C-alpha cells in the first residue's frame, strides 16, 4: 500500500478526531462543530470541535468563582467552556455572575440556580452555534487541566538536578505511601546510585 503524500505522508495524527463514549449529545455537537469548522473560516469552531473530542481528564470542571475571575473586564461577552460548570460553596457573593452568558457542556443544578438567580443565561453548544456561528463576542475559556494531584508525579525523575517532580514513596508492592526514606526506591532517584540523565 502506498503512502498518501497529500495527507501528510507518514505523519500520524496523535489526537482524537471523534468521541469515544456513547453520549449522543456530545456526538451531535462534534458533528455540528466539525461542519462549522469546515464551512467557515472561524478558528473558534476548529478549537471547539477539537476540544469536544478530548478525553474526560482534559475536560476538567470549572467553578463559577473561577468564571467570575476570568470574565472580569469582559462584560457583555459569552463565556464558552468545553467542560462542566459547578458551584463554589465558598463563594458567598455571586453578584459577579450578573447578566453573564455561559455556554458549557453541562451545569450542576446548584450552579445553574445561582447563574439564573443573577439574571445570567446557561447555554448549550447547539444554542451557541445558532447565536454565534463564528464565535463573535465569545471568550473561549479553559479550566486548569493539570490541577490533578497525579500531575505532580509526572516529569523529570525525582532527585535529578532542577527536578520538581514528587517521588512515589512506599515499599515495593505496597499500596501505602509511607513518608520515610527507608521505603524509597533508591536506584533511579539520585546520581550516587548509578542513575544517569
Secondary structure by P-SEA (a helix, b strand, c coil): cccccccccccccccccccccccaaaaaaaaaaaaaaaacccaaaaaaaaaaaccccccccccaaaaaaaacccccbbbbbcbbbbbbccccccccccbbbbbcccccaaaaaaaaaabbbbbcaaaaaaaccccccbbbbbccccccccccccccccccccccccccccccccccccccccccccccccccccccc
